[in-house]
Amino acid sequence: ALVQADLVTTLEGDGPFTVFAPTDQAFTDAGIDLAAFDTDEEIAALADILLYHVVSGTILSTDLAEGDNDVVAANGDKLTVTLDAGTVTRA
């Protein structure tokens, strides 16, 4: 997906980055067939989806407060990361 969205160079750049990588199943569950993404509009949408899962900088679970924590994704959207009894999830 990173190659298809032309984001490999971006993520090889100055980091660090924290990545909440979507699984292949997440794409399937969202009805996204990566093999069919070939127009400029679809590639731009894919890049936005992937950048929504990247945060500039290192975020360790030990940096988070219990409960909800707001961070900004690489595409500019706000993410809520939740720490609950040592388990980190992203809403």
Contacts in CASP RR format, 6 or more apart in sequence:
PFRMAT RR
TARGET T0000
AUTHOR 0000-0000-0000
METHOD contacts of the structure
MODEL  1
ALVQADLVTTLEGDGPFTVFAPTDQAFTDAGIDLAAFDTDEEIAALADIL
LYHVVSGTILSTDLAEGDNDVVAANGDKLTVTLDAGTVTRA
1 27 0 8 1.000
1 34 0 8 1.000
1 46 0 8 1.000
1 50 0 8 1.000
2 8 0 8 1.000
2 11 0 8 1.000
2 50 0 8 1.000
4 34 0 8 1.000
4 37 0 8 1.000
4 43 0 8 1.000
4 46 0 8 1.000
5 43 0 8 1.000
5 46 0 8 1.000
5 47 0 8 1.000
5 50 0 8 1.000
6 43 0 8 1.000
6 47 0 8 1.000
7 47 0 8 1.000
7 50 0 8 1.000
7 51 0 8 1.000
10 74 0 8 1.000
11 17 0 8 1.000
11 19 0 8 1.000
11 54 0 8 1.000
15 56 0 8 1.000
15 57 0 8 1.000
16 57 0 8 1.000
16 58 0 8 1.000
17 54 0 8 1.000
17 55 0 8 1.000
17 56 0 8 1.000
17 57 0 8 1.000
17 74 0 8 1.000
18 54 0 8 1.000
18 55 0 8 1.000
18 57 0 8 1.000
18 58 0 8 1.000
18 59 0 8 1.000
19 53 0 8 1.000
19 54 0 8 1.000
19 55 0 8 1.000
20 53 0 8 1.000
20 54 0 8 1.000
20 55 0 8 1.000
20 79 0 8 1.000
20 90 0 8 1.000
21 53 0 8 1.000
22 49 0 8 1.000
22 50 0 8 1.000
22 53 0 8 1.000
27 33 0 8 1.000
27 34 0 8 1.000
32 46 0 8 1.000
32 49 0 8 1.000
34 46 0 8 1.000
36 42 0 8 1.000
37 43 0 8 1.000
37 45 0 8 1.000
37 46 0 8 1.000
48 75 0 8 1.000
51 73 0 8 1.000
51 74 0 8 1.000
51 75 0 8 1.000
51 76 0 8 1.000
52 73 0 8 1.000
52 74 0 8 1.000
52 75 0 8 1.000
52 77 0 8 1.000
52 79 0 8 1.000
53 73 0 8 1.000
53 90 0 8 1.000
54 73 0 8 1.000
54 74 0 8 1.000
54 75 0 8 1.000
55 71 0 8 1.000
55 72 0 8 1.000
55 73 0 8 1.000
55 74 0 8 1.000
55 79 0 8 1.000
56 72 0 8 1.000
56 74 0 8 1.000
59 71 0 8 1.000
59 81 0 8 1.000
61 83 0 8 1.000
61 86 0 8 1.000
61 88 0 8 1.000
64 81 0 8 1.000
64 83 0 8 1.000
64 88 0 8 1.000
65 83 0 8 1.000
66 83 0 8 1.000
66 84 0 8 1.000
67 82 0 8 1.000
67 83 0 8 1.000
67 84 0 8 1.000
68 80 0 8 1.000
68 81 0 8 1.000
68 82 0 8 1.000
68 91 0 8 1.000
69 80 0 8 1.000
69 81 0 8 1.000
69 82 0 8 1.000
69 83 0 8 1.000
70 78 0 8 1.000
70 79 0 8 1.000
70 80 0 8 1.000
70 81 0 8 1.000
71 78 0 8 1.000
71 79 0 8 1.000
71 81 0 8 1.000
72 78 0 8 1.000
72 79 0 8 1.000
73 79 0 8 1.000
79 90 0 8 1.000
79 91 0 8 1.000
80 90 0 8 1.000
80 91 0 8 1.000
81 88 0 8 1.000
81 89 0 8 1.000
81 90 0 8 1.000
81 91 0 8 1.000
82 88 0 8 1.000
82 89 0 8 1.000
82 90 0 8 1.000
82 91 0 8 1.000
END
